[in-house]
Amino acid sequence: MDFKTFFLCLSQDEQERFAVSAGTTTGYIRTHLIAPLERRKTPRRELIESLVKAGQGKFTRDELLEWFFPLQPDDGQETSREAAA
């Protein structure tokens, strides 16, 4: 499940609990993390790990990384996700 789908499927209360558990706010998640790709921020490694932990298995670290670093078609060059690892 991608991160945006996961977050938007939560009730408002669940979104708030998730954000607090991850050490952020629902406003930050909505504005910076599930925004369209060209407006999305890349969270710090610590926040990525906190988001995965707060998700309690609903999405994997790899799925979250795919959300922030979408794989590009194989053109023989390193993908943005590989560069980030």
Long-range contacts (C-beta under 8 A, 24 or more apart in sequence): 1-58, 1-59, 1-63, 2-59, 2-63, 2-66, 2-67, 3-33, 3-34, 3-51, 3-59, 3-63, 3-64, 3-67, 4-34, 4-67, 6-55, 6-58, 6-59, 7-33, 7-34, 8-34, 18-54, 18-55, 19-54, 21-50, 21-53, 21-54, 22-47, 22-50, 22-51, 22-53, 22-54, 23-47, 23-50, 24-50, 24-51, 37-70, 40-68, 42-68, 42-69, 42-84, 43-68
